[in-house]
Amino acid sequence: MNIVTEPNIAGKPITEKPHKRPVHMVRWFIIVGLLLALLVGGIVGFNYIRSKAIANFFATMKPPPTIVTVAEAKSEVIPNLLKAVGDLAAVHQVNVTSDVSGRITAIMFTAGSTVNAGAPLLQLFDGPEQGDLASFKAQATVAQLSLERAKQLAARQFGPQATVDTAQAAYDQAQAGIAKTQAIISQKLVRAPFDGELGVRKVEVGQYLTAGTQIVSLTDLSNLYANFTTTEKDSALLKVGQTVRIVVDAYPGKIFEGKITTIEPQISSDTRNIRVQATIANPDRILKPGMFATTTVVLPDKPAVVTVPETAIDYTLYGDSVYLITEKKAEDGKVSLTAVRTFVRTGDRIDGRAVIATGLKSGDRVVAVGQLKLQSGAAVAISTDPPPPIPAQAPRN
């Protein structure tokens, strides 16, 4: 098979002509490219200018001063107090019992009443003893007459001295029987050993009472002991006669005062604590033995220290700090206030104020309220509102 390769077909040569785009299409592409370039350049320029403007705004912008309440550090002598916990005990307290056994014939007291020392409380049956007493008294009368007669005869030389001695012995024996019987009778009449208040009655009339069985409790509430313990390192600070203040849960806010009357001479080898006892007057009879008591020993005053309100202290894991108010004077003469975090070492806390051992001096101003809104170096303005009052006692739930 033959392939025709002649360039001429039907006597005409075949030639290829290149395709040319129209001029208006090229212009259109150029214009669109320029417009896109301008659009992209405008967006980039706008973003650059915007970011620079935002950065310049934040660089020159100053937030308004934070309103805070300010307190002044004071130099004052604070009470030197030693606090401890203990309980109350009666100076005189006893469970009234009988020395002998017997049947109760009479109860002569009312439960809860106040009695004086020697007041009769309970009578046991003493019929046999009363009979013995009458017998011994009769014997004593006969022995006394015999003794007097023997003495008269002996004085006149009509009788021997042996008769006088025998009569004297009989008389003394009768008197001893009287004394013994009277002692037994007195044991069967139970009396109050001291002035005080009676408790709940534990016996009934007709009951056979064995010796040692509790009849009623008797407590003298005029004075109480406050027993408490302190550590051995505080033992050198304690002296007999120092004032002790106690507070009990039954009467919140009420303070009772007394004096240290006894300091244990030995320190416990188990706890290394020393036991102290104070006597508290209780004229109103409102304190009761067994009450839990918070005790405070008033020690001699220490030198003056710097104190601030407890609300001014910021407690963190890195240490205690306060925001100290400092003044800065600008070129135009205006004075601005800033709060600078200053680390301090705190001491005791008394009545809502904290002792500052180091870090502040008297007269420094610190932020008392509003620390949560601050950072070190922040501008502040002092509020006209006074600091919140210190509560008299911690709030109760």
C-alpha positions in Angstrom: 0.0 0.0 0.0 1.4 3.4 -1.0 1.1 6.5 1.1 0.8 9.8 -0.7 3.3 12.3 0.6 3.1 15.0 -1.9 2.7 18.4 -0.4 0.5 19.5 -3.1 -3.0 18.4 -3.4 -5.0 19.2 -6.3 -2.2 21.4 -7.5 -2.2 23.6 -4.3 0.5 23.6 -1.7 -0.6 23.1 2.0 0.8 25.6 4.4 0.1 26.1 8.4 -0.7 29.6 9.7 -0.2 30.4 13.5 -3.3 31.4 15.6 -3.2 35.0 17.0 -5.1 36.2 20.0 -7.1 39.3 19.8 -5.6 42.4 21.3 -8.5 43.1 23.5 -8.1 39.8 25.4 -4.5 40.6 26.3 -5.5 43.9 27.7 -8.2 42.3 29.7 -5.8 39.9 31.4 -3.3 42.7 32.2 -6.1 44.9 33.7 -7.3 42.0 35.9 -3.8 41.2 37.0 -3.2 44.8 38.0 -6.4 44.9 39.9 -5.6 41.7 41.8 -2.2 43.0 42.6 -3.7 46.2 43.9 -6.3 44.3 46.0 -3.7 42.0 47.6 -1.4 44.9 48.2 -4.2 46.9 49.8 -5.2 44.0 52.1 -1.6 43.5 53.2 -1.1 47.2 53.8 -4.3 47.5 55.7 -3.4 44.6 58.0 0.1 46.0 58.6 -1.2 49.5 59.4 -3.9 48.0 61.6 -1.4 45.8 63.6 0.9 48.8 64.0 -2.0 51.0 65.2 -3.2 48.3 67.7 0.4 47.9 69.0 0.8 51.7 69.3 -2.6 51.9 71.1 -1.8 49.3 73.7 1.7 50.8 74.1 0.4 54.2 74.9 -2.8 53.2 76.6 -2.8 53.5 80.5 -5.6 51.7 82.3 -7.5 53.8 84.8 -6.3 53.5 88.5 -7.8 50.8 90.6 -9.9 52.0 93.5 -8.6 50.5 96.7 -9.0 51.0 100.5 -5.8 52.0 102.2 -4.7 51.5 105.9 -1.7 52.9 107.7 0.8 50.7 109.5 0.9 51.7 113.2 3.5 51.3 115.9 1.6 50.1 119.0 2.1 48.0 122.1 0.0 44.9 121.7 -1.1 42.7 124.6 1.3 39.9 125.3 -1.0 36.9 125.7 -0.5 33.2 126.1 -3.5 31.1 125.0 -4.3 27.5 126.0 -7.2 25.2 126.4 -8.5 23.5 129.5 -11.5 22.8 131.6 -13.3 23.9 134.8 -13.4 22.1 138.0 -15.0 22.9 141.3 -13.0 24.0 144.3 -15.3 21.9 146.6 -17.3 19.1 145.1 -18.3 15.7 146.6 -20.7 12.9 146.3 -22.4 12.7 149.6 -22.5 9.2 151.1 -23.1 7.5 154.4 -20.3 6.1 156.7 -22.6 3.2 157.9 -25.4 1.1 156.5 -29.0 1.3 157.5 -32.6 1.9 156.5 -33.5 5.4 155.4 -36.2 6.9 157.6 -36.2 10.6 156.5 -34.9 12.6 153.6 -34.4 16.2 154.7 -33.4 18.0 151.5 -34.8 19.0 148.1 -32.9 18.2 145.0 -31.3 21.2 143.4 -31.5 23.4 146.5 -28.7 25.4 148.2 -27.7 24.2 151.7 -25.3 25.4 154.3 -22.5 23.5 155.9 -23.9 21.1 158.6 -27.4 21.1 157.3 -29.1 17.6 157.8 -29.7 15.7 154.6 -30.7 12.2 155.5 -31.6 10.1 158.6 -30.9 6.4 158.9 -32.8 4.2 161.5 -31.0 4.6 164.8 -33.4 3.1 167.3 -31.0 0.5 168.8 -28.3 3.2 169.2 -30.7 5.5 170.9 -31.5 2.7 173.4 -27.8 2.0 174.0 -27.3 5.7 174.6 -30.0 5.8 177.3 -28.5 2.7 178.9 -25.0 4.2 179.0 -26.3 7.5 180.4 -28.1 5.6 183.2 -24.9 3.7 183.9 -23.0 7.0 183.9 -25.4 8.4 186.5 -25.0 5.5 188.8 -21.2 5.4 188.3 -21.0 9.1 189.1 -23.0 8.7 192.4 -20.8 5.8 193.4 -17.7 7.8 192.6 -18.8 10.8 194.7 -19.7 8.5 197.6 -16.4 6.7 197.4 -14.5 10.0 197.3 -16.3 11.2 200.5 -15.6 8.0 202.4 -12.0 8.0 201.3 -11.6 11.7 202.4 -12.9 10.7 205.9 -10.6 7.7 206.0 -13.7 5.4 206.0 -13.0 3.7 202.7 -10.0 2.5 200.7 -8.6 4.3 197.6 -9.2 1.1 195.6 -12.9 1.7 195.9 -12.5 5.2 194.5 -10.4 3.9 191.6 -13.0 1.3 190.8 -15.8 3.8 190.8 -13.8 6.2 188.6 -13.2 3.4 186.1 -16.9 2.5 186.0 -17.8 6.2 185.4 -15.2 6.6 182.7 -16.4 3.4 181.0 -20.0 4.7 181.0 -18.9 8.0 179.5 -16.9 6.2 176.8 -20.0 4.2 176.0 -22.0 7.4 175.7 -19.4 8.9 173.4 -19.2 5.9 171.1 -23.0 5.6 170.9 -23.3 9.3 170.1 -20.7 8.9 167.3 -22.7 6.0 165.8 -25.9 8.1 166.0 -24.2 11.0 164.4 -23.0 8.8 161.5 -26.7 7.9 160.8 -27.6 11.5 160.4 -25.9 12.6 157.2 -25.0 16.3 157.0 -23.7 18.7 154.3 -19.9 19.0 154.7 -19.8 22.5 153.2 -22.0 25.2 151.6 -23.1 24.4 148.1 -25.8 23.3 145.7 -27.3 19.8 145.7 -27.7 17.7 142.6 -30.2 15.0 141.7 -31.4 12.7 144.6 -30.3 9.1 144.2 -32.2 7.4 147.1 -35.7 6.9 148.5 -37.3 6.7 151.9 -37.4 3.1 153.2 -34.4 2.1 151.1 -31.7 0.1 152.8 -28.5 2.2 152.2 -25.2 0.5 152.3 -22.1 2.4 153.3 -20.5 4.3 150.4 -23.6 4.5 148.3 -24.1 8.0 146.7 -27.0 9.9 148.1 -26.6 13.2 146.2 -23.9 15.4 144.8 -22.9 18.7 146.5 -21.0 21.4 144.6 -19.7 24.8 145.8 -20.0 27.1 142.7 -18.7 30.3 144.4 -15.1 29.6 143.1 -13.9 27.3 140.3 -10.5 26.0 139.1 -9.5 26.5 135.5 -7.0 23.7 134.7 -4.9 24.0 131.5 -1.5 23.0 130.2 1.2 24.9 128.3 4.4 23.8 126.7 7.6 23.7 128.6 9.1 26.6 126.6 6.4 28.8 128.1 7.0 27.7 131.7 9.5 30.5 132.3 6.8 33.1 131.5 4.3 31.9 134.1 4.1 33.1 137.6 1.6 32.7 140.5 -0.7 35.7 140.6 -0.8 36.4 136.9 -4.2 37.3 135.4 -6.1 34.6 133.5 -9.0 35.3 131.2 -11.3 32.4 130.2 -14.1 32.1 127.6 -16.6 29.3 127.5 -18.9 28.2 124.7 -22.0 28.6 126.8 -21.5 32.4 127.1 -19.8 33.6 123.9 -18.4 37.1 124.2 -18.3 37.0 128.0 -14.9 37.0 129.6 -14.2 35.7 133.1 -11.1 36.7 135.0 -9.0 34.9 137.7 -5.5 34.5 139.0 -3.0 31.7 138.6 -2.8 30.0 142.0 -0.8 26.8 141.3 1.9 25.9 138.8 2.8 22.2 138.7 6.5 21.9 139.8 7.0 18.9 137.4 6.9 18.8 133.6 5.2 15.7 132.1 7.8 13.4 130.6 5.3 12.2 128.0 3.9 15.4 126.6 6.6 17.9 127.8 3.7 20.1 129.1 3.3 21.8 132.4 -0.1 21.9 134.2 -1.3 25.2 135.5 -4.3 26.0 137.7 -6.1 29.3 138.1 -8.9 30.2 140.5 -12.0 31.9 139.0 -14.6 33.8 141.0 -18.1 32.7 140.1 -20.5 35.0 142.0 -23.4 34.5 139.6 -23.0 30.7 139.7 -23.2 30.5 135.8 -20.0 28.6 135.3 -20.2 24.9 135.8 -17.5 22.3 136.6 -16.6 20.3 133.5 -17.0 23.1 131.0 -14.5 23.4 128.2 -12.6 26.7 128.5 -10.3 28.7 126.4 -7.8 30.4 128.7 -5.6 33.4 128.1 -2.7 34.3 130.4 -1.9 38.1 130.4 1.9 38.4 130.3 4.0 41.5 130.7 3.9 43.9 127.7 6.5 43.7 125.0 8.1 46.7 123.1 6.0 48.4 120.5 5.7 46.7 117.1 4.3 47.6 113.7 0.9 46.2 112.9 -1.5 46.3 109.9 -5.0 45.0 109.4 -5.1 41.3 108.7 -7.0 41.9 105.5 -3.9 43.7 104.1 -1.8 40.6 104.1 -1.7 38.3 101.0 -0.8 34.8 102.0 0.8 32.7 99.3 3.1 29.7 99.0 6.0 32.0 98.2 5.6 34.0 101.4 3.4 36.7 103.0 3.2 40.1 101.2 1.4 43.4 101.2 0.8 46.0 98.5 2.8 49.1 99.6 1.5 52.5 98.3 4.3 54.5 96.7 4.1 58.0 95.1 5.6 58.9 91.8 5.9 62.5 90.6 5.6 63.1 86.8 7.3 65.8 84.8 4.2 67.9 84.8 4.2 67.9 88.7 1.3 65.5 89.1 1.7 62.8 91.7 0.5 59.3 90.9 0.1 56.4 93.3 1.2 52.8 92.6 0.9 49.6 94.6 4.1 47.6 94.9 4.1 44.1 96.2 6.3 43.9 99.3 7.2 40.7 101.1 6.9 40.8 104.9 7.4 38.5 107.8 4.4 38.3 110.0 4.0 37.6 113.7 1.1 37.3 116.1 -2.5 38.2 115.2 -4.6 40.0 117.8 -8.1 41.5 117.4 -7.9 41.7 113.6 -4.4 43.1 113.4 -1.2 41.3 112.4 2.2 42.1 113.6 4.8 42.8 110.9 8.3 41.7 112.1 10.1 42.9 109.0 9.2 44.6 105.7 7.3 47.7 106.8 7.8 50.7 109.1 5.4 52.8 111.0 3.5 55.3 108.7 3.6 53.1 105.6 0.3 52.9 103.7 -0.8 49.5 102.5 -3.8 48.3 100.5 -6.4 46.9 103.0 -9.2 46.0 100.5 -8.9 45.3 96.8 -5.7 43.3 96.4 -7.3 40.8 94.1 -7.5 43.4 91.4 -3.9 44.5 91.6 -0.5 43.6 90.1 2.8 44.9 91.4 3.3 48.4 90.0 -0.4 49.0 89.1 -1.8 52.5 89.4 -4.3 53.0 92.2 -6.6 55.5 93.6 -7.6 55.7 97.3 -11.2 55.1 98.0 -13.0 57.5 100.3 -14.8 54.6 102.0 -13.3 53.6 105.4 -11.8 50.1 105.9 -14.4 47.5 107.0 -14.7 47.2 110.7 -13.0 44.3 112.5 -15.7 41.9 113.8 -15.8 41.4 117.6 -15.5 37.7 117.0 -15.2 35.2 114.2 -18.6 34.6 112.4 -20.3 31.3 113.2 -22.0 29.1 110.7 
